[in-house]
Amino acid sequence: MPKKQGERIELVYGTLDMLVLRTLLWGPTHGHGIAKSIERMSEDALKVDHGSLYPALQRLLQEEWIRAEWGVSENKQRAKYYRLTPAGRRKLVAETSRWERFVKAITGVLRPAEGHER
Amino acid sequence: MSWRREFSKIQRLFRRYESIEDIDEEIRIHLKMEEQANLESGMSPTEAYYGARQRFGNVTIAQERSRAMWRWNSIEMLFQDLRYGLRQLWRNAGFTAAAVLALAFGIGVNTAVLTAYKAMVARPLDARDPGEMVNIALIRGSGTNNFTFSYPDYEAYRDSVHAFTGLIAVSSERMRRSNAGDDVDQGTPGSGSGLGILGLPSSPATNAEFATVVVVSENYFKVLGVAALRGRTFDSIGVPELVTSPSVLISENYWQRRFARDPAILGKTIHLNSTAVTIVGITPHDFVGTGIGVPEFWLPLCLEPLVHADNNWLRDRENQKLRLFGRLLAPGVRISRAEAEVSTIADQLRSLHDPHSDWAKPATALVSPGSPFPLPISMYRGLVLSILLIMAAAGMVLIIACANVACLQLARARSRQAELHTRQSLGASRLRIIRQLLTESVLLGLLAGAVALPFTWALLRMAVILTAEDLPPDVMLVFDVTPNLYIFAFVFAISLVSGILFGLAPAVESSRSALSSAVRGGTSPTRSRRIQDFLIAAQVALALVLMISGSMLIRSSINSLKMETGYDSKHVVDLNVQFPEGSKYTAMRKLALVQELRTRLAALPGVVSITSARAPDDNSFRTVAVPLAEQKLSLQNGPSILHYSYIQPNYFQTLSIPLFVGRSFQAHGSQSEHSVILSESAAKQIWPGQNPTGRSLRLGPIDERLHHQSELLAEGPAYQVIGVAHDTRGVEFDGSDSKQVYLPLPESGLQDHPILIRSQSDPAQVIRMINPMISSIDPDVAVTALTLEEMLRWSTSFISSRLSAAVASTVGLIGLLLASMGIYGTVSYIVVLRTREVGIRMAIGAEKRDILRLILRESSRPVLAGLLAGMALAVGASHLLRSVLYGLRTVDGISFVGVSLLFLAIALIAAYLPSRRAMRVDPMVALRYE
């Protein structure tokens, strides 16, 4: 079941791209599939309007990190499938390590503060 | 491979567009999938539907944002710039109007000049695929150009040169048309023209009149690829039938003018040189063929012997009257091959001529792209010079216009510094600001182009009307001056380029000053001030050159009409008599007719005297004069080239030419046949500083082809000078035809010369009485009667002098207008910018007078510099102009001083008007303004 609106975390600016690329690492899928994957992976914690996915997809297409192609879904429906390009894969690796450094740094700053409070 | 990469790039571009189109569908599918998933997890259909939409968020925003991702950023920016630019231009309507108008003038003048050049000079032949047509001429080893050929020559080229699919021959003639009285006349053909104003009868009362007839080879229309509007052309009739039943074609223009488009014209018989010919066809409207004017009739060459009553006409190899045009065999055939073939034939033909004549000299062929001009334009040096001068003048107007607008832009950019500064602080990059300013400039250029187009059209219309008024009324010239697609493109190309041209400097300049945060308030950076001064000086200088040249041309054209001609041109009528051709009119009969005419003319009221001679402003022939060897001056001076005229004893008296020394010929042939009278300048050239009377000289032909056989002055007897007459002025600009040698005209030669009639009263009265008189003597004789003044005015050199004066003065006035606008605009901005300074000065006690003086002094500095530079340039320009200036010294004081003073006055007024505003500045307001 989806969580209630208020409990969801707003996405940090620029991270949606990374999430989409990460999703596509498992293989090509369509927009709906990407949305569902993100929900599943974050266990519904991240607040992503499905609609905001589409501008992000266009941006990734322009950067040529992903490629799009019409195909047929598991339910025999026509759908547009997105696939990671080698450049996209490299971008994902770079972004992931950058993100990890970022999280580490933020965590490093935040943890002592928590300690003081206790 | 790189092309492959390029290709995939293009593919990708298309895919992008696809992907934009796909977004809507993709989102629809997404919603459907979510709805299905919801259903599968057990929701009701309504819940599933709304749940999917809730989870998706705003569909429209998602669509728009996705699409916006693909939008070309720069296009969006461009629209933004354009919107902003238009708003700016609209807010500064005064500036916009001035700049657009200035540029439109510049562009308009240039387009008009180019169109006129195309229509008059670089015009192709009036034919299908004119690019295949070529002109044929021969360059003789002696340096003379030969572009007319005899009929036998034409046949030889036509039958032996294989580089052409067709070779045509053409010559234009004036023929007498008798029994013309019964035509339907559509009003007076020359109404509104000079002839009408002078009150001359423009439709002749006699039965005979002249018609322009273009004589063409029978294949003419076929080779040109032009069909008759109605009826047939000569090629479909064939020579045998043309000879047995003589036929002509009439031009549509003449058919309309003279026969009111009477449908019964086909089959009508008319008389050309007393030969009956039948009209079998009508050529299309404005069809000029290989010429530049519409003739009245087109006659086949095979009828020439008939209309000239001379069976030898087409056989005579010396009768070289035909111009030749060829159509190249397909585009593959090179001009060089045609030239080689023509040269070969020319070499064979030259042995058929008298070995002493020019025609026997070796020649090389010159085959050039088809044009009504017989030789390539580059060989007409005078024409090329005037074209270059006019184009230079037009270019100067464009430069003035651009400098003008640059000036305005610069002034405005300075007053916009606050705005630009704000924009920059808000994050606009320097590039973005330059882009914005450039966009505005291009926008201005485009607006100017749009205004320039109708202006150009009007300018050309005006030029055509003026030209038509300056030409004799029976000349039907056709100039296509409607601006076409190319001209349109040209206008816009110029307007865009100049938009960028003048936009660039101010854009860079103002963005630089916008960068320096120190610039605030009203003090101006000296750098841009210097640019502005330079621009103003340049405008003034160029405009002054145009004005001075224009005024010199106007004065020379006035001079050419008013200047002392050396003879009375107003009261003397030149009567040219043309007899019907054929054996019926023998020399005796012609002489008798002329003598009767002279007797009856002499009896007219007001007629004072009558003589027979070519008038000084008629085309004259040249001769070489060599003083006799015993004078020992011949070697030093070489042969002098003089113009000669045969005159009767009362010639000088009839034309009021004073005799200097000696006497005129004696009546009744009591003097020697070998006496001559010289004009003053001729005498000066042959015997400088000496009295020529009593001395002897020999005369010889200079160019055999120009001589009538009866007028050939063979090297023979020596002529003795019996008198010296005052100079008369002819039609040559350099005055070379003032050097005259007069020879006695024997009584038996009267019929070959025009009759000159001097009347006490209005010569128009005499002219009016001439036609009825002629028709009562012999209705088949045609005459033209003009006063000598009119002949002078309609001579080629005078027409060209007047036209160039008209062009130059128009261009000069536009230049003056532009420069004044530039000065006015710039001073206005300077005043606005210095409001604070003026306020401070007035607050500390400056008088209004001081302020005015300050601003006028500053604004007149560049004007004065420009005037000085302009005068220096104008000296150079007048040096170039001297070949078309009539009776003016190279540096014409009145033009130089007068125009410069006028210019200074206008410039001061242009500066004074806005500086008055500075005097009204309230010091308190000005200071608070900061």
Interface residues (C-beta under 8 A of the other chain):
Chain A: P2 H30 G31 H32 A35 K36 D49 H50 G51 S52 L53 Y54 P55 L57 Q58 R59 L61 Q62 A68 W70 S73 N75 Q77 R78 A79 K80
Chain B: R16 S19 D22 I23 E26 I27 I29 H30 K32 M33 E34 Q36 A37 R55 F56 G57 N58 V59 I61 A62 Q63 R65 S66 A68 M69 W70
